[in-house]
C-alpha cells in the first residue's frame, strides 16, 4: 500500500542579530517526496468550469471543447469529476447532478456532453463557483480541485464574488486560465489567490488543450489534501508576514487561522511530490548579547488535525560581532528581491493604466533594475515589450507608446513567478 509523499522542512537563515535587533527572517523550504502512486484512501474530485458566455463564440468555444476533452482524458480511473458550463448562471454539463467516477464509459459520456457546449449569455464568476462548492461539499476529505476558464469581464454585483469566495475557501482549490486578452487579470487573480491556485494567460485558443492537459496531469499527481504550515512563535513575538516565494509569490499572511495561543495555520492546499518555499518574518523581544532563543517552529500539518508531518526551527542569537550579524541569508536576499520585483511590476502596470506616467516609469524602471541585477533574461524580455530600456543597471527606462494587451497581461501575471537560488532545483 502507498502512503503518499513524505515531507521534510529545511530552514535557511542568518540567526545572528545585533544588539537591539528584533527582526528574524528565514526561508522555509517544504519538500514532499516519495511514492507517486495515490494513497488508497485518497479520493480526488476534479471540476472543470468552462466559460460559455456569448464572447466565447467561434474559435474559443471550439478550443474550449477540445481542451475540456483533453482534461477528461487525463483523469485517472476512479477519480470523481464534473463539468460545469458557466455563463450568467451555471449549469452542470456532466453528470446532471453531483460527480461521476472516471472510467471508460463515463469519460465517453462526458466527451459527448462536452461536444454540445455552446456560447450564450453573460459572465458571473460567483454563480460558477457556488455550483462547484455545492458539488465539492458532497465529498469531504477528498482532494478537491477546479479548473476555471474565462475570456471576459466578470459581471457579478459588488461584493458578490468576495462573499462566494469566502464560502469556497477551504472547500476546494482552483486554477484559473484566461483565453484571449479581453479579461481582467485582477478579477481572475482574486479567484486564484483566494482558492490557492494559479492564474495564467492562454492568448491563443489553439493552445488551450495543451495547457489543460498539463494542469490536469499536475492535479492528478496530488496525494495529500489540505496541508497547512503551522507557525509557532514565542510569547511576546509577532509574525509580520508569511509569503510563499517559490514557485511563485503569494502572500499568505491574511490567510492565517489561529489554532492555539501561540500558533496559527497557513493553508497550503493539496500536495504531490514537489517543493515550495516560504519567507517567514517574525519580530521577537530583544535579548541581551549572548542570549539565544527559539524564534519560531515551522510545522507541516494535515489540515484540521494536529498531525505533524515535518518541522524546522527558526532561531535568534544576539551577538556583538558585526561580521556575524551583518550577513544576509542567500535565500532571504534572493526572494526579497523577487518579491520586490513582483510588487514593482504590478504597481507600475497599475499606474500605467491609470495614466500616471511618472510613477509607472519609476516602478517599471525599478523592475528592470532588479531583473538586470538578477541576470534574469526571461523577465527582461517581458519588460522590454512594455518599456524601452536605456540603462538596465540604473533602471532608466521610457514607457512604450504602443503595448499589446497580450504583452501587458503576460508581464502582469508572470511577474509573480520566481526562480530558485542558483545551483538549486
Legacy VTK file of the C-alpha trace (Angstrom):
# vtk DataFile Version 3.0
C-alpha trace
ASCII
DATASET POLYDATA
POINTS 425 float
0.000 0.000 0.000
1.216 3.502 -0.822
1.485 6.058 1.940
1.879 9.022 -0.383
4.693 11.587 -0.168
6.914 12.163 2.858
7.539 15.749 3.990
10.731 17.484 5.090
11.305 21.051 6.277
14.589 22.967 5.896
15.237 26.452 7.301
17.687 28.906 5.699
18.526 31.991 7.765
21.222 34.038 9.462
20.264 33.534 13.098
22.664 36.204 14.400
21.182 39.565 15.430
22.969 42.731 16.502
22.340 44.399 19.844
18.792 45.779 19.977
17.649 43.991 16.787
14.410 42.062 16.885
13.550 41.057 13.290
14.145 37.438 12.296
13.887 36.435 8.601
14.004 32.870 7.345
13.168 30.939 4.183
11.376 27.700 4.997
11.622 25.033 2.295
8.913 22.378 2.376
9.569 19.317 0.224
7.361 16.304 -0.394
8.983 13.211 -1.849
8.094 9.565 -2.169
5.771 7.188 -3.945
3.961 8.783 -6.880
1.072 6.308 -6.611
-2.049 7.562 -4.864
-2.672 6.553 -1.289
-5.575 4.066 -1.423
-7.777 6.192 0.833
-7.224 9.438 -1.090
-10.258 10.458 -3.126
-9.849 13.021 -5.906
-12.521 15.358 -7.267
-11.911 17.425 -10.411
-14.335 20.122 -11.560
-13.950 21.733 -14.986
-15.618 25.178 -15.105
-15.860 26.359 -18.713
-16.869 29.875 -19.733
-19.775 29.521 -22.167
-20.741 33.203 -22.320
-21.531 34.861 -25.638
-17.984 36.168 -26.099
-16.743 32.568 -26.370
-18.363 32.119 -29.785
-16.288 30.899 -32.707
-12.745 29.598 -32.268
-12.799 29.977 -28.496
-15.710 27.636 -27.779
-14.278 25.114 -30.252
-10.936 25.284 -28.445
-12.661 25.077 -25.044
-14.393 21.852 -26.080
-11.069 20.358 -27.206
-9.308 21.494 -24.025
-12.039 20.056 -21.804
-11.805 16.774 -23.687
-8.030 16.762 -23.123
-8.547 17.305 -19.389
-11.089 14.499 -19.176
-8.604 12.215 -20.910
-6.093 12.866 -18.101
-8.428 11.758 -15.319
-7.165 8.638 -13.591
-9.551 5.721 -13.195
-11.701 6.140 -10.120
-11.342 9.909 -9.845
-14.559 11.854 -9.368
-15.280 14.625 -11.849
-17.862 17.114 -13.064
-18.107 19.580 -15.961
-19.768 22.969 -15.406
-20.833 25.432 -18.114
-20.589 28.998 -16.844
-22.498 31.977 -18.216
-24.910 34.319 -16.408
-25.932 31.214 -14.494
-24.086 27.901 -14.055
-25.238 24.531 -15.323
-23.847 21.042 -14.911
-22.949 19.594 -18.290
-21.881 16.205 -16.925
-23.152 14.484 -14.914
-26.527 16.119 -14.430
-26.023 16.145 -10.645
-23.114 15.537 -8.317
-19.950 13.902 -9.657
-19.229 10.869 -11.827
-16.445 8.346 -11.258
-13.984 8.212 -14.159
-13.900 5.047 -16.212
-14.028 4.327 -19.922
-17.815 4.662 -20.037
-18.182 7.912 -18.073
-15.335 9.555 -19.968
-17.081 8.810 -23.278
-20.404 10.105 -21.944
-18.703 13.286 -20.738
-16.993 13.804 -24.102
-20.337 13.570 -25.878
-21.833 16.131 -23.485
-18.862 18.485 -23.954
-19.343 18.447 -27.725
-22.665 20.211 -27.139
-21.159 23.178 -25.274
-22.347 26.438 -26.847
-21.709 30.135 -26.193
-24.530 32.358 -24.941
-25.177 34.772 -22.084
-23.048 36.782 -19.672
-20.256 36.127 -17.156
-20.911 35.648 -13.417
-17.999 34.016 -11.599
-19.905 33.802 -8.304
-22.579 31.533 -9.777
-19.968 29.241 -11.327
-18.006 28.886 -8.104
-21.125 28.430 -5.988
-22.142 25.401 -8.058
-18.622 23.990 -7.729
-18.806 24.493 -3.966
-22.061 22.562 -3.713
-20.527 19.648 -5.622
-17.294 19.743 -3.599
-19.068 19.762 -0.251
-20.539 16.354 -1.088
-17.011 14.896 -0.914
-15.321 15.976 2.334
-11.819 14.604 2.764
-11.195 14.375 -0.967
-8.540 16.346 -2.844
-10.984 18.811 -4.401
-9.735 20.886 -7.333
-11.327 23.073 -10.005
-10.008 24.461 -13.280
-11.807 27.637 -14.377
-11.577 29.072 -17.882
-12.830 32.525 -18.841
-12.418 35.038 -21.647
-14.270 38.132 -20.483
-15.197 40.635 -17.782
-16.902 39.393 -14.634
-20.452 40.720 -14.221
-21.042 39.988 -10.531
-22.596 42.660 -8.354
-20.178 44.459 -5.969
-19.274 42.204 -3.047
-20.938 39.126 -4.555
-17.737 37.398 -5.684
-15.981 38.132 -2.383
-18.868 36.573 -0.444
-18.796 33.472 -2.633
-15.017 33.133 -2.385
-15.262 33.275 1.409
-17.722 30.364 1.283
-15.470 28.400 -1.099
-12.243 28.919 0.847
-11.065 25.616 2.277
-13.647 23.655 0.285
-11.700 23.382 -2.987
-8.688 24.860 -4.756
-8.937 26.473 -8.183
-6.508 27.123 -11.028
-7.661 29.835 -13.438
-6.904 30.465 -17.089
-7.845 33.408 -19.268
-8.123 32.872 -23.017
-7.580 35.845 -25.317
-6.976 39.327 -23.914
-10.436 40.697 -23.040
-10.437 39.509 -19.422
-9.084 41.380 -16.391
-6.084 39.927 -14.581
-7.058 41.383 -11.185
-10.510 39.754 -11.307
-9.219 36.310 -12.173
-6.251 36.610 -9.808
-8.705 37.311 -6.987
-10.253 33.874 -7.535
-6.946 32.033 -7.880
-5.401 33.737 -4.848
-8.369 33.087 -2.573
-8.560 29.439 -3.634
-4.812 28.688 -3.533
-4.483 28.275 -7.294
-2.563 29.716 -10.218
-3.552 32.157 -12.944
-2.150 32.396 -16.458
-2.958 33.656 -19.926
-3.552 31.420 -22.918
-3.598 34.113 -25.580
-4.296 31.783 -28.482
-7.266 29.405 -28.308
-5.372 26.656 -30.138
-3.013 26.367 -27.138
-5.777 25.640 -24.621
-5.750 21.856 -24.975
-2.045 21.560 -24.156
-2.458 23.851 -21.140
-5.457 21.919 -19.770
-3.569 18.640 -20.304
-0.651 19.930 -18.194
-2.847 21.304 -15.401
-4.831 18.093 -15.111
-1.689 15.986 -15.153
-0.394 18.044 -12.208
-3.716 17.801 -10.379
-3.746 14.027 -10.734
-0.327 13.976 -9.029
-1.649 15.457 -5.766
-1.669 12.910 -2.943
-2.299 14.744 0.345
-5.293 17.047 0.840
-5.445 20.214 2.925
-1.840 20.667 4.020
-1.063 23.647 6.294
2.067 25.401 7.528
1.683 25.796 11.297
3.885 28.547 12.697
4.577 28.662 16.422
6.179 31.798 17.845
7.077 32.573 21.464
5.110 34.767 23.840
5.689 38.433 23.038
6.638 37.734 19.410
4.691 38.936 16.378
4.542 37.265 12.976
4.979 40.123 10.490
4.313 38.059 7.368
4.363 34.633 5.760
4.779 34.628 1.979
5.120 31.797 -0.478
8.138 32.792 -2.587
8.604 29.740 -4.824
7.438 28.623 -7.293
5.663 31.992 -7.274
4.945 34.851 -4.885
1.730 34.613 -2.870
1.141 36.475 0.395
-0.364 34.066 2.935
-0.294 36.461 5.893
-4.006 37.256 5.779
-4.971 33.583 5.472
-3.740 32.723 8.975
-6.161 30.718 11.120
-5.349 30.877 14.826
-5.095 27.294 16.126
-3.617 27.920 19.580
-2.469 30.743 21.866
0.998 30.787 20.278
0.474 29.308 16.828
-1.577 29.681 13.663
-2.043 27.737 10.417
-1.458 28.960 6.860
-3.264 26.818 4.240
-1.041 25.326 1.516
-3.631 23.270 -0.402
-3.045 19.783 -1.761
0.429 18.321 -2.341
2.103 15.781 -4.561
5.840 15.220 -4.955
7.056 18.845 -5.051
8.910 21.607 -3.218
7.766 25.092 -2.232
9.490 27.872 -0.284
8.130 30.401 2.209
9.601 33.632 3.587
8.741 33.940 7.282
9.356 37.176 9.193
8.970 37.288 12.996
9.618 40.143 15.406
10.769 38.875 18.812
11.504 40.585 22.137
15.124 41.752 22.014
17.560 39.994 24.339
20.996 40.632 25.823
24.197 39.908 23.903
24.907 36.173 24.032
21.271 35.203 24.514
19.670 32.620 22.222
16.006 31.836 21.733
13.655 29.861 19.533
12.000 32.494 17.327
9.667 30.098 15.566
8.804 26.496 14.839
7.558 25.797 11.288
5.471 22.627 11.127
3.759 20.918 8.216
0.400 19.554 9.364
-2.633 17.954 7.805
-5.456 20.488 7.712
-7.901 20.232 10.587
-5.596 17.974 12.613
-2.613 18.116 14.931
-0.647 15.505 12.964
2.808 16.995 12.339
4.359 15.668 9.120
7.679 17.579 9.440
9.112 20.600 11.228
12.028 23.037 11.262
13.300 25.567 13.807
13.873 29.313 13.383
16.455 30.677 15.814
17.655 34.039 17.112
21.110 34.627 18.637
22.272 38.077 19.780
25.923 38.911 19.132
28.308 41.848 19.386
30.211 40.567 16.350
29.148 42.785 13.433
30.664 40.360 10.937
28.194 37.694 12.085
25.061 39.862 12.324
25.684 41.681 9.010
25.500 38.519 6.918
22.273 38.033 4.972
20.967 34.590 4.131
21.414 33.979 0.395
17.848 32.718 0.064
16.333 35.550 2.082
18.162 38.120 -0.078
17.197 36.341 -3.291
13.494 36.098 -2.538
13.288 39.595 -1.070
14.445 40.840 -4.479
11.990 38.581 -6.325
9.085 39.808 -4.183
10.086 43.438 -4.724
10.214 42.777 -8.475
6.647 41.405 -8.479
5.384 44.404 -6.489
7.193 46.853 -8.791
5.679 45.317 -11.930
2.125 45.218 -10.562
2.336 48.784 -9.237
3.960 50.035 -12.453
1.331 48.483 -14.708
-1.483 49.781 -12.485
-0.018 53.304 -12.693
0.305 52.974 -16.468
-3.369 52.027 -16.779
-4.291 55.000 -14.555
-2.279 57.402 -16.725
0.315 58.126 -14.027
3.330 58.155 -16.356
5.872 59.257 -13.750
5.028 56.509 -11.265
4.707 53.880 -13.997
8.157 54.780 -15.327
9.705 54.739 -11.848
8.211 51.399 -10.780
8.827 49.583 -14.070
12.326 51.037 -14.093
12.903 49.518 -10.667
11.664 46.178 -12.020
14.195 46.419 -14.869
16.959 47.213 -12.379
16.080 44.165 -10.256
15.772 41.827 -13.251
19.125 43.020 -14.606
20.846 42.571 -11.242
19.486 39.029 -11.038
20.575 38.259 -14.612
17.049 37.116 -15.422
16.770 37.183 -19.228
13.154 35.956 -19.300
11.984 38.819 -17.087
13.959 41.328 -19.157
12.385 40.079 -22.384
8.873 40.570 -20.991
9.717 44.017 -19.609
11.203 45.175 -22.923
7.804 44.668 -24.563
6.409 47.342 -22.238
9.351 49.741 -21.758
12.355 50.889 -23.759
15.435 50.234 -21.641
18.063 52.981 -21.751
20.218 51.759 -18.836
19.233 48.475 -17.177
21.735 48.798 -14.328
20.156 52.052 -13.102
16.603 51.232 -14.168
16.414 54.097 -16.646
13.502 53.394 -18.982
10.848 55.042 -21.148
7.297 53.739 -21.480
6.456 52.356 -24.896
3.566 54.167 -26.527
2.145 51.001 -28.053
1.904 47.849 -25.944
-0.147 44.809 -26.876
-2.745 43.543 -24.384
-1.068 40.148 -24.517
2.338 41.556 -23.549
0.887 43.547 -20.648
-1.094 40.591 -19.288
1.850 38.224 -19.657
4.115 40.605 -17.704
1.477 41.189 -15.012
0.706 37.507 -14.456
4.201 36.099 -14.691
5.803 38.767 -12.503
4.952 36.544 -9.539
6.852 33.534 -10.840
10.200 33.176 -9.168
13.471 31.468 -9.918
15.238 29.330 -7.335
18.560 30.328 -5.842
21.194 29.452 -8.417
22.582 25.964 -8.044
19.272 24.600 -6.698
16.484 22.681 -8.404
LINES 1 426
425 0 1 2 3 4 5 6 7 8 9 10 11 12 13 14 15 16 17 18 19 20 21 22 23 24 25 26 27 28 29 30 31 32 33 34 35 36 37 38 39 40 41 42 43 44 45 46 47 48 49 50 51 52 53 54 55 56 57 58 59 60 61 62 63 64 65 66 67 68 69 70 71 72 73 74 75 76 77 78 79 80 81 82 83 84 85 86 87 88 89 90 91 92 93 94 95 96 97 98 99 100 101 102 103 104 105 106 107 108 109 110 111 112 113 114 115 116 117 118 119 120 121 122 123 124 125 126 127 128 129 130 131 132 133 134 135 136 137 138 139 140 141 142 143 144 145 146 147 148 149 150 151 152 153 154 155 156 157 158 159 160 161 162 163 164 165 166 167 168 169 170 171 172 173 174 175 176 177 178 179 180 181 182 183 184 185 186 187 188 189 190 191 192 193 194 195 196 197 198 199 200 201 202 203 204 205 206 207 208 209 210 211 212 213 214 215 216 217 218 219 220 221 222 223 224 225 226 227 228 229 230 231 232 233 234 235 236 237 238 239 240 241 242 243 244 245 246 247 248 249 250 251 252 253 254 255 256 257 258 259 260 261 262 263 264 265 266 267 268 269 270 271 272 273 274 275 276 277 278 279 280 281 282 283 284 285 286 287 288 289 290 291 292 293 294 295 296 297 298 299 300 301 302 303 304 305 306 307 308 309 310 311 312 313 314 315 316 317 318 319 320 321 322 323 324 325 326 327 328 329 330 331 332 333 334 335 336 337 338 339 340 341 342 343 344 345 346 347 348 349 350 351 352 353 354 355 356 357 358 359 360 361 362 363 364 365 366 367 368 369 370 371 372 373 374 375 376 377 378 379 380 381 382 383 384 385 386 387 388 389 390 391 392 393 394 395 396 397 398 399 400 401 402 403 404 405 406 407 408 409 410 411 412 413 414 415 416 417 418 419 420 421 422 423 424
